[in-house]
Amino acid sequence: MSKISELISKYCPNGVEYKTIGEVCEFKRGKNLSKDVKGLGNTPIVLYGELYTTYGNYIENISSYTSKEIAITATPANKNDILMPVTSTTKEAQIGKASALNIDETVYVGGDAIVLSHNQNAGYLVHLLNSHYFEVLKMQHRSGTTVSHLSPKGIATIKIPVPPLPVQEEIVRILDAFTELETELEAELETRKKQYQHYRDKLLNFNVFCHNGGGEDNGTF
C-alpha cells in the first residue's frame, strides 16, 4: 500500500479526481443475438447471461460463436472494452457484474448488456465496477422485481475515482494477485471438501468395516 501512497503523492498530490462514468466511458447498447444462434459459425459473440455464468473479471477465451452475417447485427466490442449485463432474472446474480475483454479480435455483444469503451486501465475499471462501493451506487438505478434492470443512463451519472494510470496499474497488480490467490484457495478448499466427504462416507459405513475386517484405507488425512 505504501507504493500506492507514493504514486498518489507523485501523480496527484492534490487528491484523486472524480468523474462520472459517462465522462470516462463511451456507452454502447448490446443488441440482437440469442441462444439459438450459437454454433452457426466461427465469429465470436457474448450473450448477456454468459457474463454471469461463464466469464470472470477478464474475458480471455470466447465460449460462443455464430455466423458473421448474424454477428454483425449485434454491437461490436474490442480489446479492453468493459462488458456489463444490465438485466438479471435471478436474485443470486450480481446484476451489472463487469468483465474486461482481453482478446485481440472483435467480439459481438447481444442485448441486455452494455459495452463501455475507455482509455483507462481495463482491470482498474473492472475491479471498481465490481466493488461494494459501486454496488451500492448502481443499485440506486435498478428497477423491476421478477426481472431486474439497470438503467445505463443512470449508471453514466455515477461518479468514480479516476487516478492517473500508474496508480491504476499498481492497484490492479495488487488486486489481480489477490484474485489469483483466492482462486487457488477455492480450488484447495474444494479438494479438501471432497476428501472430507469421502472419509465421512467411508468411516460411517460400518458394513465396510465389518465385511473387510477393519476396512483399511491407504489414504492419508
C-alpha positions in Angstrom: 0.0 0.0 0.0 2.9 2.3 0.6 3.8 2.3 -3.1 0.3 3.4 -3.9 0.6 6.3 -1.4 3.9 7.3 -3.1 2.3 7.2 -6.5 -0.6 9.3 -5.4 1.7 11.8 -3.9 3.7 11.9 -7.1 1.0 11.9 -9.7 -2.0 13.5 -7.9 -0.7 15.4 -4.9 -4.0 17.4 -4.6 -6.1 14.3 -4.4 -7.7 11.8 -6.8 -10.1 13.2 -9.4 -13.7 12.0 -9.6 -15.6 11.8 -12.8 -18.9 10.4 -13.9 -18.7 7.1 -15.8 -20.3 8.9 -18.7 -17.3 11.2 -18.8 -14.9 8.2 -18.6 -16.6 5.7 -20.9 -18.5 5.7 -24.2 -21.7 3.6 -23.8 -23.0 1.3 -26.4 -26.1 -0.9 -26.0 -25.8 -4.6 -27.0 -28.4 -5.7 -29.4 -29.9 -8.8 -31.1 -28.5 -12.3 -30.6 -30.0 -15.2 -28.7 -29.0 -18.7 -27.6 -30.5 -20.0 -30.8 -27.6 -18.5 -32.9 -24.8 -20.3 -31.1 -22.8 -22.8 -33.1 -23.8 -21.4 -36.5 -20.3 -20.1 -37.4 -16.9 -19.0 -36.1 -17.5 -15.3 -35.3 -17.2 -14.7 -31.5 -20.2 -13.4 -29.6 -21.0 -12.8 -26.0 -24.6 -13.2 -24.6 -25.5 -11.3 -21.5 -26.2 -14.4 -19.5 -22.7 -15.6 -20.1 -21.4 -12.6 -18.2 -22.9 -14.1 -15.1 -22.2 -17.8 -15.7 -19.1 -18.1 -17.9 -16.8 -15.1 -17.5 -14.9 -13.6 -14.6 -13.1 -10.2 -14.4 -11.3 -10.9 -17.7 -12.7 -12.5 -20.9 -9.7 -14.3 -22.4 -11.4 -17.2 -24.2 -14.7 -16.9 -26.0 -17.3 -19.6 -25.4 -19.9 -18.8 -28.1 -19.7 -18.3 -31.9 -22.1 -17.7 -34.7 -22.1 -16.7 -38.4 -20.6 -13.4 -39.5 -24.0 -12.4 -41.0 -25.8 -12.8 -37.7 -23.0 -11.4 -35.5 -22.7 -8.1 -37.3 -26.3 -7.3 -36.4 -25.1 -7.1 -32.8 -22.8 -4.5 -31.1 -19.0 -4.8 -31.7 -16.6 -4.7 -28.7 -12.8 -4.6 -28.8 -9.9 -5.4 -26.5 -10.1 -3.5 -23.2 -13.8 -2.7 -23.5 -15.9 -3.4 -20.4 -18.9 -5.6 -20.9 -21.8 -5.3 -18.3 -25.1 -7.1 -18.2 -28.0 -4.8 -17.4 -30.7 -7.4 -16.9 -31.0 -10.2 -14.4 -33.7 -12.9 -13.9 -32.3 -14.3 -10.6 -31.7 -12.7 -7.2 -28.4 -14.6 -6.9 -26.8 -12.9 -9.9 -24.9 -9.7 -9.2 -26.6 -7.5 -11.8 -24.1 -5.4 -13.6 -21.1 -7.7 -13.0 -18.4 -6.3 -15.2 -15.9 -8.2 -17.4 -13.0 -6.7 -19.4 -12.5 -8.0 -22.9 -8.9 -9.3 -23.1 -8.7 -10.7 -26.6 -7.4 -9.1 -29.8 -10.3 -9.8 -32.2 -13.6 -8.0 -32.4 -16.4 -9.7 -30.4 -20.1 -9.0 -30.9 -22.4 -8.4 -27.9 -26.1 -9.2 -27.7 -28.9 -7.4 -26.0 -29.4 -6.8 -22.3 -25.7 -5.8 -22.0 -23.7 -2.6 -22.5 -20.2 -2.1 -23.9 -18.1 0.6 -22.2 -15.1 1.9 -24.3 -12.5 4.0 -22.5 -8.8 5.0 -22.2 -8.3 3.8 -18.6 -6.7 0.6 -17.3 -9.4 -2.0 -18.0 -8.5 -4.0 -14.9 -8.9 -0.9 -12.7 -12.4 -0.3 -14.1 -13.4 -4.0 -13.7 -12.3 -4.1 -10.0 -14.0 -0.8 -9.3 -17.3 -1.6 -11.1 -17.4 -5.0 -9.2 -16.7 -3.4 -5.8 -19.1 -2.9 -2.9 -18.6 0.8 -3.3 -20.1 0.7 -6.8 -22.7 -1.9 -5.9 -24.4 0.5 -3.5 -24.4 3.3 -6.1 -25.6 1.2 -9.1 -28.5 -0.4 -7.2 -30.0 3.1 -7.0 -30.6 2.8 -10.7 -32.1 -0.7 -10.6 -35.8 -1.4 -11.3 -38.0 -4.4 -11.6 -38.8 -7.3 -9.3 -39.0 -10.7 -11.1 -36.7 -9.3 -13.8 -34.3 -6.6 -12.7 -32.9 -3.9 -15.0 -30.1 -1.4 -14.6 -30.5 2.0 -16.3 -27.5 2.7 -18.5 -28.3 6.4 -18.3 -28.4 6.2 -14.5 -25.1 4.3 -14.4 -23.5 7.0 -16.6 -24.2 9.6 -13.9 -22.3 7.7 -11.1 -19.1 9.4 -10.0 -16.0 7.2 -9.7 -12.4 7.9 -8.6 -10.1 8.2 -11.7 -6.5 8.2 -10.5 -3.6 8.5 -13.0 -2.7 5.4 -14.9 0.4 4.5 -12.9 -1.8 4.4 -9.8 -4.4 2.3 -11.5 -1.8 -0.1 -12.7 -0.4 -0.7 -9.2 -4.0 -1.2 -7.8 -4.7 -3.8 -10.5 -1.4 -5.6 -9.8 -2.3 -6.0 -6.1 -6.0 -6.9 -6.7 -5.2 -9.4 -9.5 -2.7 -11.1 -7.2 -5.4 -11.4 -4.5 -7.9 -12.8 -7.1 -5.4 -15.4 -8.2 -4.7 -16.4 -4.6 -8.5 -16.6 -3.9 -8.9 -18.9 -6.9 -6.1 -21.2 -5.6 -7.6 -21.3 -2.2 -11.1 -22.1 -3.5 -9.6 -25.0 -5.5 -7.8 -26.3 -2.4 -11.0 -25.9 -0.3 -12.9 -27.9 -2.9 -10.3 -30.7 -2.8 -10.5 -30.8 1.0 -14.3 -30.8 0.9 -14.2 -33.8 -1.4 -11.7 -35.6 0.9 -14.0 -34.9 3.8 -17.0 -36.3 2.1 -15.0 -39.4 1.0 -13.8 -40.2 4.6 -17.1 -39.3 6.1 -19.0 -41.7 3.9 -16.3 -44.4 4.4 -16.0 -44.0 8.2 -19.7 -44.0 8.7 -20.3 -47.1 6.6 -19.9 -49.7 9.2 -20.8 -52.5 6.8 -17.5 -51.9 5.1 -15.6 -52.4 8.4 -17.5 -55.5 9.3 -17.0 -57.2 5.9 -13.4 -56.1 5.3 -12.1 -56.8 8.8 -11.4 -53.2 9.7 -11.6 -51.6 6.3 -8.0 -50.4 5.9 -7.5 -47.4 3.7 -4.2 -46.3 2.2 -5.3 -42.7 2.0 -3.9 -40.0 4.4 -5.7 -37.2 6.1 
